[in-house]
Amino acid sequence: MFKAYKYKLKPTKEQEQKIVQFSGCARFIYNWALNRKSEHYTETSKTISLFDLGKEVTKLKREEGFDWLKNVHSQILQSSLKNLDVAYTSFFKNKNAFPKFKKKANSQSFQYPQGVKTENNKIYLPKIGWVKYFNSREFKGKIKSVTVSTTPTGKYFVSILVDDKKELPLNKKVSYNTAVGCDMGIKDLLITSDGEVFENQRNFDNWKIKLRVEQRSLSRKQKGSNNWYKQKLVVSKIHEKITNIRKDYLHKISNQLVKEYDTICLEDLSIEKLLKEKKMSKLISDASWATLRAFIEYKAKWNGNNVSIIGRYYPSSKTCSGCGNIKKDLKLSDRVYVCNKCKTTIDRDINAAINIKSQGVGQILMYANVGH
């Protein structure tokens, strides 16, 4: 079983310079290879293989003006080529969007596929040396890859992917009594079929006034000046604070759900379409439904829990959890669901969560029967 462990690094000034340099080299090779692939495909309608790109990078190092690529470990450049090749292949298999050129502001990382070792709260990174790190928790297993990253606030992290040689646990038995349906929303972040409500903390709203003040101060600074860089760091720290608070809350919710229930049923929300709604886009982004779903899915996989994703077109809010009648005239302002047929009266979101649970559990049991 593969698990990733993330630690904060404590590099020296010299090591910091190398980390920044290696990140730049990895980003350059990725962008260069993407451009090379695109040009070649336009000219020949064929794609360049990963092997051929590797040979071209070797030649590029010998060319005048590109000798600085020799200073970085060759595995870092190979990893960049491999990551691009995976992204490019995924696009043609209609799985992901076409890969984009990486920007310095958004991409400050590089990867080692091998050659890394740890010892006494230090990690050895080839061509950088032994770097101290905050060993917040021990990991066991064989190191498969290591990713070094830099945040906009100037912090350095290392993510270690480990194979602990353990098999993933078998999925637990599906039962309606040990299952839960989850309805995600904006008024409340998540409502369970048992009636538990996880409030929407609206982290961005809590910080937007301070953020607006600091961003206006940044806009008045001359771009590229020392004061501009100092103020940019202030703005970045606020964004980082918001992200950390949000992730901490989502981790707590996902941990609780995985511990309390064997089966978790969720909706397949079309977040991209929802983000096009100008009035709601900020609130939807701040809620981070996709991140919460990702947390639940990987934690459930590690613990043998079942996760059932129901179709996005299932009318969970309009369907009566008592009799199954669909109330077509339900408005968004109706916070209490009153069935036209059986007169069931229930909170709108809890009603939706119960429907999601019924649909999700039934979906798993149906597939299980088909498999047998």
C-alpha positions as CSV (number, residue, x, y, z in Angstrom):
1,M,0.0,0.0,0.0
2,F,1.3,3.4,-1.0
3,K,1.2,6.3,1.4
4,A,2.6,9.8,1.3
5,Y,4.2,11.6,4.2
6,K,4.8,15.4,4.1
7,Y,7.4,17.1,6.2
8,K,8.7,20.7,6.5
9,L,12.3,21.2,5.5
10,K,15.0,23.3,7.3
11,P,17.5,23.9,4.5
12,T,20.5,26.2,4.7
13,K,20.8,29.3,2.5
14,E,22.9,27.4,0.0
15,Q,20.5,24.5,0.0
16,E,17.6,27.0,-0.5
17,Q,19.3,28.4,-3.6
18,K,19.7,24.9,-5.0
19,I,16.1,24.0,-4.4
20,V,14.9,27.1,-6.2
21,Q,17.4,26.4,-9.1
22,F,16.3,22.7,-9.4
23,S,12.6,23.8,-9.4
24,G,13.3,26.2,-12.2
25,C,15.1,23.5,-14.3
26,A,12.3,21.0,-13.8
27,R,9.7,23.7,-14.9
28,F,11.8,24.7,-17.9
29,I,12.2,21.1,-19.1
30,Y,8.4,20.4,-18.7
31,N,7.5,23.6,-20.7
32,W,10.2,22.9,-23.3
33,A,9.0,19.3,-23.8
34,L,5.3,20.4,-24.0
35,N,6.2,22.9,-26.7
36,R,8.3,20.2,-28.5
37,K,5.5,17.7,-28.4
38,S,2.9,20.2,-29.6
39,E,5.1,21.4,-32.5
40,H,5.9,17.8,-33.6
41,Y,2.3,16.7,-33.5
42,T,1.2,19.8,-35.6
43,E,3.8,19.0,-38.2
44,T,3.5,15.2,-38.4
45,S,0.2,14.2,-36.5
46,K,2.4,11.9,-34.4
47,T,3.6,12.3,-30.9
48,I,7.2,12.0,-29.7
49,S,7.9,9.2,-27.3
50,L,9.3,9.6,-23.8
51,F,12.5,7.9,-24.9
52,D,13.1,10.2,-27.8
53,L,12.4,13.3,-25.7
54,G,15.0,12.0,-23.2
55,K,17.6,11.8,-26.0
56,E,16.8,15.3,-27.1
57,V,17.3,16.6,-23.6
58,T,20.7,15.0,-23.5
59,K,21.6,16.9,-26.7
60,L,20.1,20.1,-25.3
61,K,22.5,20.0,-22.4
62,R,25.5,20.1,-24.8
63,E,24.2,23.2,-26.7
64,E,25.5,26.6,-25.9
65,G,23.4,28.5,-23.4
66,F,21.9,25.4,-21.8
67,D,24.9,24.1,-19.9
68,W,23.2,25.1,-16.6
69,L,21.0,22.1,-17.0
70,K,24.0,20.0,-16.1
71,N,23.9,21.3,-12.6
72,V,20.7,19.6,-11.8
73,H,20.3,15.9,-11.1
74,S,19.4,14.0,-14.3
75,Q,16.6,12.1,-12.5
76,I,14.8,15.4,-11.9
77,L,14.6,16.2,-15.6
78,Q,13.5,12.7,-16.4
79,S,10.7,12.9,-13.9
80,S,9.5,16.2,-15.5
81,L,9.4,14.5,-18.9
82,K,7.6,11.5,-17.4
83,N,5.0,13.7,-15.7
84,L,4.4,15.5,-19.0
85,D,4.1,12.2,-20.9
86,V,1.4,11.0,-18.5
87,A,-0.5,14.3,-18.7
88,Y,-0.3,14.2,-22.6
89,T,-1.4,10.6,-22.8
90,S,-4.3,11.2,-20.4
91,F,-5.6,14.0,-22.7
92,F,-5.7,11.8,-25.7
93,K,-7.5,9.1,-23.7
94,N,-10.2,11.8,-22.9
95,K,-9.4,11.7,-19.2
96,N,-8.0,15.1,-18.5
97,A,-7.6,18.6,-20.0
98,F,-4.7,19.4,-22.3
99,P,-1.5,20.0,-20.3
100,K,-0.7,23.7,-19.7
101,F,2.6,25.5,-19.5
102,K,3.8,25.8,-15.9
103,K,4.3,29.3,-14.4
104,K,6.9,30.2,-11.7
105,A,4.1,31.5,-9.4
106,N,2.2,28.2,-9.5
107,S,4.9,25.6,-9.9
108,Q,7.9,25.4,-7.6
109,S,8.6,21.7,-7.2
110,F,10.7,18.8,-8.5
111,Q,10.8,15.0,-8.0
112,Y,13.4,12.3,-7.3
113,P,12.4,8.8,-8.4
114,Q,15.3,7.2,-6.4
115,G,18.6,7.9,-4.6
116,V,16.9,9.5,-1.5
117,K,17.5,8.3,2.1
118,T,16.7,9.5,5.6
119,E,18.8,9.4,8.8
120,N,18.4,11.1,12.2
121,N,15.8,13.8,11.2
122,K,17.8,14.4,8.0
123,I,17.0,13.6,4.4
124,Y,19.6,13.1,1.6
125,L,18.6,14.8,-1.6
126,P,21.1,14.1,-4.5
127,K,23.2,17.1,-5.5
128,I,21.7,19.1,-2.6
129,G,23.0,17.0,0.3
130,W,21.7,16.2,3.8
131,V,18.8,18.5,4.7
132,K,17.2,18.8,8.1
133,Y,13.5,18.3,8.4
134,F,10.8,18.3,11.1
135,N,10.2,14.7,11.7
136,S,6.6,15.0,12.9
137,R,5.8,11.3,12.4
138,E,7.8,8.2,11.5
139,F,7.1,6.3,8.3
140,K,7.8,2.7,7.6
141,G,8.4,1.2,4.2
142,K,10.5,1.6,1.0
143,I,10.8,5.1,-0.4
144,K,9.4,5.1,-4.0
145,S,9.7,8.8,-4.8
146,V,10.3,12.1,-3.2
147,T,8.9,15.5,-4.2
148,V,10.4,18.8,-2.9
149,S,8.2,21.8,-3.1
150,T,8.3,25.5,-2.2
151,T,5.3,27.6,-1.1
152,P,4.7,31.2,-2.2
153,T,5.5,32.2,1.4
154,G,9.0,30.7,1.1
155,K,8.5,27.5,3.1
156,Y,10.1,24.2,1.9
157,F,8.4,20.8,2.1
158,V,9.3,17.3,1.1
159,S,6.6,14.7,0.3
160,I,7.8,11.1,0.6
161,L,5.9,8.3,-1.1
162,V,6.3,5.0,0.7
163,D,5.4,1.4,-0.1
164,D,4.8,-0.3,3.3
165,K,4.3,-3.7,1.6
166,K,0.8,-4.0,3.2
167,E,-2.3,-5.0,1.2
168,L,-5.3,-2.7,1.1
169,P,-7.9,-4.1,3.6
170,L,-11.0,-5.8,2.2
171,N,-14.1,-3.7,1.9
172,K,-16.5,-3.9,4.9
173,K,-19.9,-5.5,4.5
174,V,-22.5,-3.1,3.1
175,S,-25.4,-2.5,5.4
176,Y,-28.0,0.2,5.5
177,N,-27.6,0.5,9.3
178,T,-23.9,1.3,9.0
179,A,-24.2,3.6,6.0
180,V,-24.6,7.4,5.8
181,G,-25.7,9.7,3.1
182,C,-24.0,13.1,2.7
183,D,-25.6,16.2,1.1
184,M,-23.1,19.0,0.4
185,G,-24.3,22.6,0.3
186,I,-23.4,26.2,0.8
187,K,-25.6,27.2,3.7
188,D,-24.2,24.2,5.6
189,L,-21.1,22.4,4.3
190,L,-22.3,18.9,4.8
191,I,-25.5,17.3,6.2
192,T,-25.7,13.6,7.0
193,S,-28.8,11.3,6.7
194,D,-28.6,11.0,10.6
195,G,-29.2,14.7,10.9
196,E,-25.7,15.8,11.9
197,V,-24.8,19.2,10.4
198,F,-21.2,20.4,9.6
199,E,-21.4,24.1,9.3
200,N,-19.8,26.0,6.5
201,Q,-17.0,28.0,8.1
202,R,-16.7,30.4,5.1
203,N,-13.0,30.9,5.7
204,F,-12.6,33.3,2.8
205,D,-15.4,35.5,4.1
206,N,-13.7,35.7,7.5
207,W,-10.5,37.0,6.0
208,K,-11.7,38.9,2.9
209,I,-11.6,42.4,4.6
210,K,-8.0,42.0,5.7
211,L,-7.1,40.4,2.4
212,R,-8.7,43.3,0.5
213,V,-6.7,45.9,2.6
214,E,-3.4,44.1,2.0
215,Q,-4.1,43.5,-1.8
216,R,-4.8,47.2,-2.2
217,S,-1.6,48.0,-0.4
218,L,0.2,45.7,-2.8
219,S,-1.4,47.4,-5.9
220,R,0.1,50.7,-4.8
221,K,3.6,49.4,-4.6
222,Q,6.0,49.5,-7.6
223,K,6.0,46.0,-9.1
224,G,9.4,44.4,-8.6
225,S,10.6,46.7,-5.8
226,N,11.6,45.4,-2.4
227,N,8.4,46.8,-0.8
228,W,6.4,45.1,-3.5
229,Y,8.0,41.7,-2.7
230,K,7.5,42.3,1.1
231,Q,3.8,43.1,0.6
232,K,3.3,40.2,-1.8
233,L,4.6,37.9,1.0
234,V,2.0,39.4,3.4
235,V,-0.8,38.6,0.9
236,S,0.5,35.1,0.3
237,K,0.6,34.4,4.0
238,I,-3.1,35.3,4.3
239,H,-4.0,33.0,1.4
240,E,-1.9,30.2,3.0
241,K,-3.7,30.7,6.3
242,I,-7.1,30.4,4.7
243,T,-6.0,27.2,2.9
244,N,-4.6,25.6,6.0
245,I,-7.7,26.4,8.1
246,R,-9.9,25.0,5.4
247,K,-7.9,21.8,4.9
248,D,-7.7,21.2,8.7
249,Y,-11.5,21.4,8.9
250,L,-12.1,19.1,5.9
251,H,-9.6,16.5,7.4
252,K,-11.6,16.5,10.6
253,I,-14.9,15.9,8.8
254,S,-13.5,13.1,6.6
255,N,-11.9,11.4,9.6
256,Q,-15.1,11.5,11.6
257,L,-17.2,10.0,8.7
258,V,-14.7,7.2,8.0
259,K,-14.5,6.3,11.7
260,E,-18.2,6.3,12.3
261,Y,-19.6,4.7,9.1
262,D,-18.7,1.6,7.0
263,T,-20.4,3.0,3.8
264,I,-20.4,6.7,2.8
265,C,-22.7,7.8,0.0
266,L,-22.0,11.1,-1.9
267,E,-23.3,13.0,-4.9
268,D,-21.3,13.5,-8.1
269,L,-21.5,17.3,-8.2
270,S,-20.8,19.1,-11.5
271,I,-18.5,21.7,-9.8
272,E,-17.2,23.1,-13.1
273,K,-20.7,24.1,-14.2
274,L,-21.6,25.4,-10.8
275,L,-18.5,27.7,-10.8
276,K,-19.8,29.4,-13.9
277,E,-22.5,31.0,-11.7
278,K,-20.9,34.4,-10.9
279,K,-22.9,35.0,-7.7
280,M,-22.0,31.6,-6.2
281,S,-18.6,30.8,-7.6
282,K,-16.6,32.3,-4.6
283,L,-18.8,30.4,-2.1
284,I,-18.5,27.1,-4.0
285,S,-14.7,27.5,-4.3
286,D,-14.4,28.3,-0.6
287,A,-16.5,25.2,0.3
288,S,-14.0,22.9,-1.5
289,W,-16.4,20.0,-2.1
290,A,-14.0,18.3,-4.4
291,T,-11.2,18.3,-1.8
292,L,-13.6,16.9,0.8
293,R,-14.6,14.1,-1.5
294,A,-11.0,13.3,-2.3
295,F,-10.2,13.1,1.4
296,I,-13.1,10.8,2.1
297,E,-12.2,8.5,-0.9
298,Y,-8.6,7.9,-0.1
299,K,-9.2,7.5,3.7
300,A,-12.0,5.1,3.0
301,K,-9.7,3.1,0.7
302,W,-7.1,2.8,3.5
303,N,-9.7,1.6,6.0
304,G,-11.7,-0.7,3.9
305,N,-14.8,1.5,3.9
306,N,-17.2,1.6,0.9
307,V,-17.8,4.9,-1.0
308,S,-20.8,5.1,-3.3
309,I,-21.1,8.0,-5.7
310,I,-24.6,8.5,-7.1
311,G,-25.4,10.1,-10.5
312,R,-25.4,13.9,-10.6
313,Y,-28.8,13.9,-12.3
314,Y,-30.6,12.0,-9.5
315,P,-33.2,14.5,-7.9
316,S,-32.2,13.9,-4.3
317,S,-33.7,17.2,-3.1
318,K,-37.0,16.9,-4.9
319,T,-37.6,13.2,-4.1
320,C,-39.6,12.4,-0.9
321,S,-37.6,10.1,1.4
322,G,-40.8,8.7,2.7
323,C,-42.8,7.6,-0.4
324,G,-40.5,8.4,-3.3
325,N,-42.8,11.0,-4.8
326,I,-40.9,13.8,-6.8
327,K,-41.9,17.3,-6.0
328,K,-41.2,19.1,-9.3
329,D,-42.2,22.6,-8.0
330,L,-39.6,22.6,-5.1
331,K,-37.9,26.0,-4.9
332,L,-34.4,26.8,-3.7
333,S,-35.9,29.0,-1.0
334,D,-37.9,26.0,0.4
335,R,-35.8,24.9,3.4
336,V,-38.5,22.5,4.6
337,Y,-39.6,19.7,2.4
338,V,-43.4,19.0,2.5
339,C,-44.5,16.0,0.3
340,N,-47.5,16.7,-1.9
341,K,-48.5,13.0,-1.7
342,C,-47.8,11.6,1.8
343,K,-47.5,15.0,3.6
344,T,-44.1,14.0,5.0
345,T,-42.5,17.1,6.5
346,I,-38.7,17.1,6.9
347,D,-35.7,19.4,6.6
348,R,-34.8,19.8,2.9
349,D,-31.1,18.9,3.3
350,I,-31.7,15.9,5.6
351,N,-34.3,14.6,3.1
352,A,-31.7,14.8,0.3
353,A,-29.1,13.1,2.5
354,I,-31.5,10.2,3.2
355,N,-32.2,9.8,-0.5
356,I,-28.5,9.8,-1.3
357,K,-28.0,7.1,1.3
358,S,-30.8,4.9,-0.1
359,Q,-29.6,5.4,-3.6
360,G,-26.0,4.8,-2.8
361,V,-26.5,1.7,-0.7
362,G,-28.8,0.2,-3.4
363,Q,-26.3,1.0,-6.1
364,I,-23.5,-1.0,-4.3
365,L,-25.8,-4.0,-3.5
366,M,-27.1,-4.0,-7.1
367,Y,-23.5,-4.2,-8.6
368,A,-22.6,-6.9,-6.0
369,N,-25.5,-9.0,-7.1
370,V,-24.7,-8.5,-10.8
371,G,-21.1,-9.6,-10.0
372,H,-22.3,-12.8,-8.5
